[in-house]
Amino acid sequence: MFMVYQKWSIIRLKWKQENNSNYVDFDNNIFYVHESLSKTNKSRHIPLSPILKETLLRFPRCDGISYIFWRPEKKRELRSIRFSFDKALEEEGIKDFKFHDLRHTFASQLVRNGVDLYVVQKFLGHASPKMTQRYAHLAQDQLFEAIQSIDRRKNRVIEQSNLHLNINAYN
């Protein structure tokens, strides 16, 4: 779910609302992206999933630091996740993968699960559907399934027509 956000929006995420900040409203289950920190200069409200909410609420807090993600050894906000992300990829043997690729994966998973492209566009904060289409990659099996759904519908219509014809044959 974090992949709705751009990388810089995640590391600037705060526990509560402050001036010009991205924050999580735990009472209303919403991520708030402030317009001044948005790539499109528009604020956004993104639903917070129950699993992510539970995960975030388990994160340790530090007195004097309002950021959700912070460096315990330096008692300050996190400024980059590159080292940690690259280390995690290396430990898992994943190559040629960038943090931003997670947004593409998120969009594709939404589409594969039947989420309307307009909704995906709103999640990602894209101004145009064209950009969202670049993110939401369709799998070949999805295209095949779309064709099969037409065949299934056609078969139901034919079956219903045959049933109607059979009933009329006895009248």
N, C-alpha and C positions, 0 to 999 in steps of 0.2 A: 504494500500500500504506500510505502514511502516513495515509490517511484513516480508518484504523481508530481512530486517536487523536483525542482532542479537541485543539484548538489549544494549550491550555496544557500538555498532556502532551508535545507535540512540542518546544516551546521549552525545556522542562525536561529533556529527554533527555540522559543522560550516557553517557560512553564505557564506564564500568564501574560495578559496584555500589558504592553508598555508602549510608549510613543514609537511610532514607525517600526514596529517589530512583527515578525512572524511568530505566532504562538499557537498553543493547543488550548482550546476551550473544552476542558474535560467534562464540565457540567452539561454542555450541549452537544458533545461528541463531534466537534468541528476543528479542523485545521484552518487557521486564518493566515492568508498570505497578504501582507501589506503591499499596497500599490507601489510604494517606493522601493520595495525589494523584489518586485515582479518584473520579469523580462518584458511584459507587455504594458507595464505601468498601470495595471488594473488589479484591484484587490480581488481575491477569490476566497470562497468558503468551500472546503472539501470535507466530506463526511469522514469521520474517524471510525475505523472498524473496531469492533469489540476486542479482537485479539491484539491489535496494535495498542489500543488503549491500555489493556492489562499489562502488556509488555513495557510500555513507557512508564506506567505508574510504579513499576518495580525498579526503575533506574534510581541510583543514588543521587541525592541532591547535595549541593555544597552551599553553605552559608555565604552570602555575598555574590553568588553567581546565579544569574537568572536563566542561563542557557541550559537546555536539556542535555546537550552533549558538551562535555568539558573535560579538561585534562587533570586528573586527580593529582599527578605528581607536581604540577605547576599551579594548581588551584586557579585556573583561568579557562575562558571559553576555548573550544576547539577551533582552530583556524583552517585546518585542512584534514581531509580523510584519505588523502592519496596514499600515504605510507601504509596505513592500516588496510585499505582496500587492496592495494597491490600485494601486500603480504598474504592476505586471505586468498587471493587468486593463486599465488604461487604455492601455498600450502595445499590447495585443491587441484593443482596441476592444470589450471585454466589459463590458456594463452589467448592473445589477441582479443581481449575483452576490456571495454572501457566502462566506467561508471554510468555514463550516459546510455549505454546499451540496455541498461535495466529499464529505462523509460520505454524503449521500443518493445521489450519483452512484456512489460506491463500492459501496454496498449494492445499488443497482439493477443495476450491472454484474455483480455476483456472481450475483444471481438470474437475470439474462438468460443467464448462462453455465451455468445448471443447478445452482448451488450451493444446497443445502437451506437453507430459511429458518432452521432451528435453528442451522446452522453460521454463517450471517450474524449471527444474534442473539449468538452467542458472540464472534464477531469484534468486534462493536460494543460488547459489554459491556452489552447491555440485559438488564434483569431479567425483562422479559415479552416474549412474541412479539408482542403487540399494538403495542408501540413499534417493533419491527423492521418490521412490516408498514407502518407509516407512512413508513419510510425507503425500503423496497424497492418502488419504483414499477414496475409491470408495463406493458410497452408493448402496444399493441393487437395487434401481430403475434404476441406471445407467447400471447395468448389464442386467436388464430386457429390458431396452431401446435398448441396443446393440443387443440382440437377436431379438427384434421386427424389428429393422432396416434391418436385414437379411431377415426376413419374408416379409417385405414391398418390398424389392428389388426383391425377388423371385416372389412375386405376380405380380409385374410390368412386369417381363420377361414372365410370363405365360400369362398375358393379351395381351402383344404384340404378342406372339406366336399364341394365339387364334385368334387375329385380322388378322394376316397373313394367318392362315389356312382358316378363313372365306372368305377372299378376294379370295384366290385361289380356293375355292369351286365353285365360280361363274364364273370362267374363263374357 
